[in-house]
């Protein structure tokens, strides 16, 4: 069982952004940039492209309003996305407000946000979310 499975089961708290029958979107608590959101499928699969076609066809549609909310919430060129999958063996998609390609560099030091800061980020994105 991965940390994402524990979040999905409610065993570990998260800063939820959106949820449906297939996915949960929540803040990365060690973000590359403020507003970094993770989208995790509610099925425990390690590799992103091992997800079945149903999940693969739905994930970007689920991500679209969240990406738009991130762009409204943060002054950025766009909302970038990345599939890396090395840090947690559970398929997931990163949504990150970016201005430069280096903003998606996972070797960069992660931000250390307080619980209060994370709650403000959550409220800001959810407040701009139109589903």
OpenMM code with the backbone's topology and positions (N, CA, C; nanometers):
from openmm import Vec3, app, unit

residues = "UNK UNK UNK UNK UNK UNK UNK UNK UNK UNK UNK UNK UNK UNK UNK UNK UNK UNK UNK UNK UNK UNK UNK UNK UNK UNK UNK UNK UNK UNK UNK UNK UNK UNK UNK UNK UNK UNK UNK UNK UNK UNK UNK UNK UNK UNK UNK UNK UNK UNK UNK UNK UNK UNK UNK UNK UNK UNK UNK UNK UNK UNK UNK UNK UNK UNK UNK UNK UNK UNK UNK UNK UNK UNK UNK UNK UNK UNK UNK UNK UNK UNK UNK UNK UNK UNK UNK UNK UNK UNK UNK UNK UNK UNK UNK UNK UNK UNK UNK UNK UNK UNK UNK UNK UNK UNK UNK UNK UNK UNK UNK UNK UNK UNK UNK UNK UNK UNK UNK UNK UNK UNK UNK UNK UNK UNK UNK UNK UNK UNK UNK".split()
positions = [
    Vec3(0.0853, -0.1180, 0.0000),
    Vec3(0.0000, 0.0000, 0.0000),
    Vec3(0.0901, 0.1247, 0.0000),
    Vec3(0.0614, 0.2170, -0.0898),
    Vec3(0.1417, 0.3390, -0.0994),
    Vec3(0.0832, 0.4508, -0.0135),
    Vec3(0.1588, 0.5567, 0.0009),
    Vec3(0.1096, 0.6739, 0.0738),
    Vec3(-0.0159, 0.7294, 0.0054),
    Vec3(-0.0214, 0.7207, -0.1281),
    Vec3(-0.1406, 0.7698, -0.1987),
    Vec3(-0.2620, 0.6820, -0.1679),
    Vec3(-0.2426, 0.5524, -0.1557),
    Vec3(-0.3537, 0.4636, -0.1185),
    Vec3(-0.4056, 0.4988, 0.0199),
    Vec3(-0.3142, 0.5324, 0.1106),
    Vec3(-0.3552, 0.5717, 0.2457),
    Vec3(-0.4309, 0.7041, 0.2438),
    Vec3(-0.3903, 0.7962, 0.1570),
    Vec3(-0.4635, 0.9231, 0.1414),
    Vec3(-0.6023, 0.8953, 0.0843),
    Vec3(-0.6088, 0.8099, -0.0178),
    Vec3(-0.7377, 0.7758, -0.0789),
    Vec3(-0.8336, 0.7134, 0.0227),
    Vec3(-0.7816, 0.6342, 0.1152),
    Vec3(-0.8645, 0.5681, 0.2163),
    Vec3(-0.8943, 0.6596, 0.3351),
    Vec3(-0.8365, 0.7800, 0.3366),
    Vec3(-0.8595, 0.8731, 0.4465),
    Vec3(-0.7741, 0.8448, 0.5687),
    Vec3(-0.6769, 0.7559, 0.5562),
    Vec3(-0.5890, 0.7239, 0.6685),
    Vec3(-0.4854, 0.8335, 0.6925),
    Vec3(-0.4545, 0.9081, 0.5885),
    Vec3(-0.3632, 1.0221, 0.5967),
    Vec3(-0.4409, 1.1426, 0.5431),
    Vec3(-0.4411, 1.2542, 0.6155),
    Vec3(-0.5150, 1.3714, 0.5669),
    Vec3(-0.4473, 1.4339, 0.4441),
    Vec3(-0.5274, 1.5053, 0.3671),
    Vec3(-0.4740, 1.5756, 0.2499),
    Vec3(-0.5487, 1.7080, 0.2339),
    Vec3(-0.4945, 1.7915, 0.1487),
    Vec3(-0.5582, 1.9188, 0.1148),
    Vec3(-0.6294, 1.8975, -0.0185),
    Vec3(-0.7526, 1.8457, -0.0084),
    Vec3(-0.8289, 1.8042, -0.1260),
    Vec3(-0.8689, 1.9239, -0.2114),
    Vec3(-0.8538, 1.9055, -0.3411),
    Vec3(-0.8954, 2.0054, -0.4397),
    Vec3(-1.0226, 1.9601, -0.5107),
    Vec3(-1.0276, 1.8338, -0.5538),
    Vec3(-1.1455, 1.7810, -0.6239),
    Vec3(-1.1439, 1.6288, -0.6156),
    Vec3(-1.2619, 1.5698, -0.6359),
    Vec3(-1.2731, 1.4243, -0.6306),
    Vec3(-1.3923, 1.3801, -0.7133),
    Vec3(-1.3770, 1.2654, -0.7778),
    Vec3(-1.4900, 1.2002, -0.8423),
    Vec3(-1.4771, 1.0500, -0.8186),
    Vec3(-1.5503, 0.9688, -0.8933),
    Vec3(-1.5466, 0.8241, -0.8719),
    Vec3(-1.4128, 0.7611, -0.9091),
    Vec3(-1.3335, 0.8304, -0.9907),
    Vec3(-1.2100, 0.7731, -1.0431),
    Vec3(-1.0820, 0.8343, -0.9872),
    Vec3(-1.0870, 0.9623, -0.9468),
    Vec3(-0.9657, 1.0352, -0.9107),
    Vec3(-0.9839, 1.1208, -0.7855),
    Vec3(-0.8703, 1.1480, -0.7213),
    Vec3(-0.8631, 1.2456, -0.6143),
    Vec3(-0.7510, 1.3421, -0.6505),
    Vec3(-0.7792, 1.4712, -0.6417),
    Vec3(-0.6783, 1.5752, -0.6629),
    Vec3(-0.6535, 1.6434, -0.5296),
    Vec3(-0.5259, 1.6572, -0.4941),
    Vec3(-0.4902, 1.7206, -0.3679),
    Vec3(-0.3556, 1.7905, -0.3829),
    Vec3(-0.3266, 1.8792, -0.2890),
    Vec3(-0.2011, 1.9533, -0.2940),
    Vec3(-0.0827, 1.8623, -0.2635),
    Vec3(0.0250, 1.8856, -0.3366),
    Vec3(0.1525, 1.8239, -0.3027),
    Vec3(0.2047, 1.8994, -0.1810),
    Vec3(0.2315, 1.8297, -0.0717),
    Vec3(0.2763, 1.8991, 0.0499),
    Vec3(0.4252, 1.9341, 0.0440),
    Vec3(0.4930, 1.8882, -0.0606),
    Vec3(0.6327, 1.9259, -0.0868),
    Vec3(0.6390, 1.9770, -0.2306),
    Vec3(0.5757, 2.0913, -0.2570),
    Vec3(0.5566, 2.1358, -0.3956),
    Vec3(0.6825, 2.1939, -0.4602),
    Vec3(0.6842, 2.1832, -0.5929),
    Vec3(0.7857, 2.2533, -0.6716),
    Vec3(0.7590, 2.4031, -0.6675),
    Vec3(0.6307, 2.4368, -0.6795),
    Vec3(0.5857, 2.5759, -0.6718),
    Vec3(0.4529, 2.5769, -0.5971),
    Vec3(0.4197, 2.6891, -0.5385),
    Vec3(0.2908, 2.7014, -0.4714),
    Vec3(0.1812, 2.6767, -0.5752),
    Vec3(0.0849, 2.5928, -0.5397),
    Vec3(-0.0231, 2.5588, -0.6326),
    Vec3(-0.0031, 2.4245, -0.7001),
    Vec3(0.1002, 2.3502, -0.6626),
    Vec3(0.1316, 2.2185, -0.7191),
    Vec3(0.0271, 2.1173, -0.6704),
    Vec3(-0.0446, 2.0567, -0.7644),
    Vec3(-0.1525, 1.9628, -0.7343),
    Vec3(-0.1178, 1.8253, -0.7917),
    Vec3(-0.1548, 1.7221, -0.7192),
    Vec3(-0.1398, 1.5840, -0.7657),
    Vec3(-0.2776, 1.5275, -0.7970),
    Vec3(-0.2867, 1.4535, -0.9066),
    Vec3(-0.4097, 1.3814, -0.9397),
    Vec3(-0.3756, 1.2334, -0.9344),
    Vec3(-0.4484, 1.1618, -0.8486),
    Vec3(-0.4202, 1.0219, -0.8220),
    Vec3(-0.5433, 0.9392, -0.8579),
    Vec3(-0.5267, 0.8363, -0.9406),
    Vec3(-0.6400, 0.7475, -0.9672),
    Vec3(-0.6726, 0.6630, -0.8450),
    Vec3(-0.7987, 0.6279, -0.8329),
    Vec3(-0.8450, 0.5492, -0.7189),
    Vec3(-0.8256, 0.3992, -0.7409),
    Vec3(-0.7322, 0.3671, -0.8249),
    Vec3(-0.6913, 0.2287, -0.8437),
    Vec3(-0.5412, 0.2250, -0.8205),
    Vec3(-0.4962, 0.1205, -0.7549),
    Vec3(-0.3548, 0.1133, -0.7190),
    Vec3(-0.2757, 0.0472, -0.8322),
    Vec3(-0.2203, 0.1316, -0.9173),
    Vec3(-0.1368, 0.0887, -1.0300),
    Vec3(-0.0075, 0.1677, -1.0219),
    Vec3(0.1054, 0.1026, -1.0382),
    Vec3(0.2349, 0.1687, -1.0274),
    Vec3(0.2620, 0.2622, -1.1460),
    Vec3(0.2576, 0.2107, -1.2664),
    Vec3(0.2984, 0.2877, -1.3844),
    Vec3(0.1775, 0.3525, -1.4522),
    Vec3(0.1941, 0.4798, -1.4857),
    Vec3(0.0864, 0.5599, -1.5442),
    Vec3(0.0246, 0.4915, -1.6670),
    Vec3(0.1087, 0.4429, -1.7570),
    Vec3(0.0556, 0.3843, -1.8803),
    Vec3(0.0129, 0.2386, -1.8653),
    Vec3(0.0137, 0.1882, -1.7417),
    Vec3(-0.0500, 0.0602, -1.7128),
    Vec3(-0.1951, 0.0796, -1.6691),
    Vec3(-0.2365, 0.2055, -1.6519),
    Vec3(-0.3781, 0.2337, -1.6234),
    Vec3(-0.4616, 0.1867, -1.7414),
    Vec3(-0.5821, 0.1368, -1.7138),
    Vec3(-0.6660, 0.0944, -1.8256),
    Vec3(-0.7165, 0.2169, -1.9029),
    Vec3(-0.7685, 0.1920, -2.0203),
    Vec3(-0.8099, 0.2991, -2.1106),
    Vec3(-0.9147, 0.3906, -2.0497),
    Vec3(-1.0001, 0.3357, -1.9647),
    Vec3(-1.1027, 0.4163, -1.9006),
    Vec3(-1.0391, 0.5267, -1.8156),
    Vec3(-0.9413, 0.4908, -1.7331),
    Vec3(-0.8720, 0.5901, -1.6511),
    Vec3(-0.7913, 0.6865, -1.7371),
    Vec3(-0.7193, 0.6324, -1.8346),
    Vec3(-0.6373, 0.7193, -1.9198),
    Vec3(-0.7223, 0.8202, -1.9960),
    Vec3(-0.8385, 0.7789, -2.0419),
    Vec3(-0.9233, 0.8708, -2.1181),
    Vec3(-0.9902, 0.9755, -2.0295),
    Vec3(-1.0034, 0.9486, -1.9025),
    Vec3(-1.0711, 1.0411, -1.8111),
    Vec3(-0.9784, 1.1380, -1.7379),
    Vec3(-0.8519, 1.1040, -1.7227),
    Vec3(-0.7670, 1.1816, -1.6326),
    Vec3(-0.7466, 1.3252, -1.6794),
    Vec3(-0.7280, 1.3475, -1.8090),
    Vec3(-0.7081, 1.4850, -1.8554),
    Vec3(-0.8381, 1.5655, -1.8507),
    Vec3(-0.9497, 1.5002, -1.8726),
    Vec3(-1.0787, 1.5694, -1.8604),
    Vec3(-1.1008, 1.6109, -1.7153),
    Vec3(-1.0644, 1.5248, -1.6210),
    Vec3(-1.0730, 1.5579, -1.4783),
    Vec3(-0.9763, 1.6710, -1.4445),
    Vec3(-0.8562, 1.6679, -1.5033),
    Vec3(-0.7519, 1.7665, -1.4734),
    Vec3(-0.7810, 1.9049, -1.5298),
    Vec3(-0.8533, 1.9126, -1.6392),
    Vec3(-0.8719, 2.0405, -1.7097),
    Vec3(-0.9267, 2.1527, -1.6210),
    Vec3(-1.0383, 2.1360, -1.5508),
    Vec3(-1.0864, 2.2476, -1.4675),
    Vec3(-0.9924, 2.2808, -1.3522),
    Vec3(-0.9190, 2.1828, -1.3048),
    Vec3(-0.8219, 2.2086, -1.1978),
    Vec3(-0.7073, 2.2924, -1.2524),
    Vec3(-0.6585, 2.2575, -1.3703),
    Vec3(-0.5515, 2.3360, -1.4340),
    Vec3(-0.5971, 2.4793, -1.4580),
    Vec3(-0.7202, 2.4966, -1.5031),
    Vec3(-0.7738, 2.6317, -1.5257),
    Vec3(-0.7816, 2.7082, -1.3937),
    Vec3(-0.8201, 2.6406, -1.2858),
    Vec3(-0.8277, 2.7050, -1.1536),
    Vec3(-0.6885, 2.7439, -1.1045),
    Vec3(-0.5893, 2.6598, -1.1300),
    Vec3(-0.4510, 2.6927, -1.0934),
    Vec3(-0.4057, 2.8171, -1.1689),
    Vec3(-0.4354, 2.8233, -1.2985),
    Vec3(-0.3970, 2.9397, -1.3795),
    Vec3(-0.4660, 3.0673, -1.3326),
    Vec3(-0.5899, 3.0572, -1.2857),
    Vec3(-0.6603, 3.1737, -1.2314),
    Vec3(-0.6052, 3.2142, -1.0952),
    Vec3(-0.5573, 3.1166, -1.0206),
    Vec3(-0.5117, 3.1401, -0.8838),
    Vec3(-0.3702, 3.1967, -0.8758),
    Vec3(-0.2883, 3.1683, -0.9753),
    Vec3(-0.1471, 3.2071, -0.9716),
    Vec3(-0.1071, 3.2777, -1.0998),
    Vec3(-0.0265, 3.3785, -1.0843),
    Vec3(0.0289, 3.4487, -1.1988),
    Vec3(0.1349, 3.3572, -1.2600),
    Vec3(0.0998, 3.2936, -1.3710),
    Vec3(0.1910, 3.1999, -1.4356),
    Vec3(0.1638, 3.2001, -1.5850),
    Vec3(0.2594, 3.1506, -1.6589),
    Vec3(0.2446, 3.1420, -1.8040),
    Vec3(0.1415, 3.0369, -1.8412),
    Vec3(0.1406, 2.9270, -1.7657),
    Vec3(0.0464, 2.8175, -1.7889),
    Vec3(0.0546, 2.7171, -1.6747),
    Vec3(-0.0342, 2.6202, -1.6794),
    Vec3(-0.0273, 2.5087, -1.5858),
    Vec3(0.0428, 2.3953, -1.6596),
    Vec3(0.1610, 2.3594, -1.6113),
    Vec3(0.2351, 2.2487, -1.6704),
    Vec3(0.1907, 2.1179, -1.6094),
    Vec3(0.2182, 2.0116, -1.6824),
    Vec3(0.1857, 1.8809, -1.6278),
    Vec3(0.3026, 1.7867, -1.6487),
    Vec3(0.3150, 1.6929, -1.5576),
    Vec3(0.4236, 1.5965, -1.5644),
    Vec3(0.3787, 1.4626, -1.5086),
    Vec3(0.4280, 1.3583, -1.5711),
    Vec3(0.4129, 1.2225, -1.5206),
    Vec3(0.5547, 1.1720, -1.4995),
    Vec3(0.5904, 1.1484, -1.3747),
    Vec3(0.7248, 1.1017, -1.3437),
    Vec3(0.7142, 0.9609, -1.2849),
    Vec3(0.6505, 0.9504, -1.1704),
    Vec3(0.6197, 0.8204, -1.1142),
    Vec3(0.7316, 0.7472, -1.0436),
    Vec3(0.8415, 0.8140, -1.0169),
    Vec3(0.9516, 0.7462, -0.9494),
    Vec3(0.9471, 0.7615, -0.7980),
    Vec3(0.8900, 0.8712, -0.7511),
    Vec3(0.8927, 0.8986, -0.6076),
    Vec3(0.7871, 0.8217, -0.5294),
    Vec3(0.6735, 0.7906, -0.5897),
    Vec3(0.5686, 0.7101, -0.5254),
    Vec3(0.5218, 0.6076, -0.6288),
    Vec3(0.5250, 0.4786, -0.5959),
    Vec3(0.4860, 0.3765, -0.6933),
    Vec3(0.3341, 0.3618, -0.7074),
    Vec3(0.2703, 0.4728, -0.7396),
    Vec3(0.1256, 0.4772, -0.7625),
    Vec3(0.1069, 0.5809, -0.8727),
    Vec3(0.0488, 0.5419, -0.9832),
    Vec3(0.0312, 0.6334, -1.0969),
    Vec3(-0.0264, 0.7665, -1.0501),
    Vec3(0.0279, 0.8770, -1.1034),
    Vec3(-0.0241, 1.0098, -1.0681),
    Vec3(0.0242, 1.1131, -1.1685),
    Vec3(-0.0477, 1.2241, -1.1705),
    Vec3(-0.0202, 1.3353, -1.2609),
    Vec3(0.0066, 1.4596, -1.1768),
    Vec3(0.1140, 1.5318, -1.2101),
    Vec3(0.1461, 1.6579, -1.1432),
    Vec3(0.0912, 1.7738, -1.2259),
    Vec3(0.0240, 1.8682, -1.1621),
    Vec3(-0.0170, 1.9947, -1.2236),
    Vec3(0.0558, 2.1051, -1.1482),
    Vec3(0.1337, 2.1862, -1.2217),
    Vec3(0.2191, 2.2857, -1.1577),
    Vec3(0.2094, 2.4179, -1.2332),
    Vec3(0.1848, 2.5297, -1.1629),
    Vec3(0.1880, 2.6592, -1.2310),
    Vec3(0.3330, 2.6890, -1.2725),
    Vec3(0.3535, 2.7159, -1.4011),
    Vec3(0.4900, 2.7362, -1.4504),
    Vec3(0.5029, 2.8629, -1.5339),
    Vec3(0.6238, 2.9160, -1.5335),
    Vec3(0.6624, 3.0251, -1.6219),
    Vec3(0.7770, 2.9831, -1.7131),
    Vec3(0.8563, 2.8873, -1.6662),
    Vec3(0.9733, 2.8395, -1.7392),
    Vec3(0.9794, 2.6878, -1.7299),
    Vec3(1.0477, 2.6256, -1.8248),
    Vec3(1.0607, 2.4805, -1.8240),
    Vec3(1.1259, 2.4310, -1.6954),
    Vec3(1.2162, 2.5102, -1.6389),
    Vec3(1.2855, 2.4701, -1.5165),
    Vec3(1.1910, 2.4609, -1.3962),
    Vec3(1.0732, 2.5203, -1.4070),
    Vec3(0.9759, 2.5111, -1.2976),
    Vec3(0.9262, 2.3677, -1.2779),
    Vec3(0.9485, 2.2812, -1.3791),
    Vec3(0.9118, 2.1398, -1.3673),
    Vec3(1.0337, 2.0513, -1.3411),
    Vec3(1.1402, 2.1099, -1.2916),
    Vec3(1.2626, 2.0358, -1.2608),
    Vec3(1.2487, 1.9745, -1.1212),
    Vec3(1.2330, 1.8447, -1.1161),
    Vec3(1.2108, 1.7754, -0.9893),
    Vec3(1.3385, 1.7595, -0.9064),
    Vec3(1.4522, 1.8041, -0.9600),
    Vec3(1.5765, 1.8048, -0.8819),
    Vec3(1.5881, 1.9319, -0.7980),
    Vec3(1.5061, 2.0315, -0.8267),
    Vec3(1.5095, 2.1558, -0.7495),
    Vec3(1.4619, 2.1298, -0.6077),
    Vec3(1.5097, 2.2097, -0.5131),
    Vec3(1.4589, 2.1961, -0.3754),
    Vec3(1.3086, 2.2239, -0.3714),
    Vec3(1.2382, 2.1447, -0.2931),
    Vec3(1.0933, 2.1615, -0.2785),
    Vec3(1.0651, 2.2731, -0.1789),
    Vec3(0.9499, 2.3360, -0.1948),
    Vec3(0.9083, 2.4399, -0.1007),
    Vec3(0.8671, 2.3754, 0.0310),
    Vec3(0.8824, 2.4497, 0.1377),
    Vec3(0.8362, 2.4058, 0.2694),
    Vec3(0.7283, 2.5028, 0.3137),
    Vec3(0.6031, 2.4622, 0.2943),
    Vec3(0.4899, 2.5467, 0.3291),
    Vec3(0.4305, 2.5014, 0.4619),
    Vec3(0.3852, 2.5983, 0.5390),
    Vec3(0.3199, 2.5666, 0.6656),
    Vec3(0.1788, 2.5142, 0.6382),
    Vec3(0.1186, 2.4573, 0.7417),
    Vec3(-0.0196, 2.4094, 0.7300),
    Vec3(-0.1121, 2.5246, 0.6916),
    Vec3(-0.0895, 2.6401, 0.7497),
    Vec3(-0.1699, 2.7585, 0.7183),
    Vec3(-0.1527, 2.7997, 0.5715),
    Vec3(-0.0315, 2.7976, 0.5225),
    Vec3(-0.0067, 2.8321, 0.3821),
    Vec3(-0.0731, 2.7311, 0.2889),
    Vec3(-0.0639, 2.6030, 0.3217),
    Vec3(-0.1275, 2.4999, 0.2396),
    Vec3(-0.2791, 2.5174, 0.2380),
    Vec3(-0.3386, 2.5514, 0.3509),
    Vec3(-0.4830, 2.5746, 0.3551),
    Vec3(-0.5217, 2.6933, 0.2671),
    Vec3(-0.4399, 2.7990, 0.2670),
    Vec3(-0.4669, 2.9154, 0.1812),
    Vec3(-0.4577, 2.8784, 0.0335),
    Vec3(-0.3578, 2.7972, -0.0023),
    Vec3(-0.3437, 2.7515, -0.1406),
    Vec3(-0.4667, 2.6705, -0.1797),
    Vec3(-0.5069, 2.5788, -0.0936),
    Vec3(-0.6254, 2.4963, -0.1190),
    Vec3(-0.7483, 2.5840, -0.1411),
    Vec3(-0.7713, 2.6788, -0.0517),
    Vec3(-0.8879, 2.7663, -0.0629),
    Vec3(-0.8846, 2.8489, -0.1916),
    Vec3(-0.7660, 2.8960, -0.2286),
    Vec3(-0.7517, 2.9772, -0.3490),
    Vec3(-0.7884, 2.8959, -0.4738),
    Vec3(-0.7335, 2.7767, -0.4862),
    Vec3(-0.7602, 2.6938, -0.6045),
    Vec3(-0.9050, 2.6479, -0.6059),
    Vec3(-0.9548, 2.5975, -0.4936),
    Vec3(-1.0946, 2.5514, -0.4879),
    Vec3(-1.1894, 2.6672, -0.5167),
    Vec3(-1.1557, 2.7860, -0.4709),
    Vec3(-1.2382, 2.9036, -0.4964),
    Vec3(-1.2469, 2.9418, -0.6439),
    Vec3(-1.1484, 2.9015, -0.7232),
    Vec3(-1.1473, 2.9302, -0.8661),
    Vec3(-1.1884, 2.8099, -0.9511),
    Vec3(-1.2265, 2.7015, -0.8860),
    Vec3(-1.2602, 2.5781, -0.9555),
    Vec3(-1.4044, 2.5791, -1.0043),
    Vec3(-1.4197, 2.5576, -1.1326),
    Vec3(-1.5538, 2.5473, -1.1926),
    Vec3(-1.5633, 2.4094, -1.2584),
    Vec3(-1.6461, 2.3244, -1.1979),
    Vec3(-1.6610, 2.1882, -1.2520),
    Vec3(-1.7983, 2.1747, -1.3146),
] * unit.nanometer
topology = app.Topology()
chain = topology.addChain("A")
for resn in residues:
    res = topology.addResidue(resn, chain)
    for name in ("N", "CA", "C"):
        topology.addAtom(name, app.Element.getBySymbol(name[0]), res)
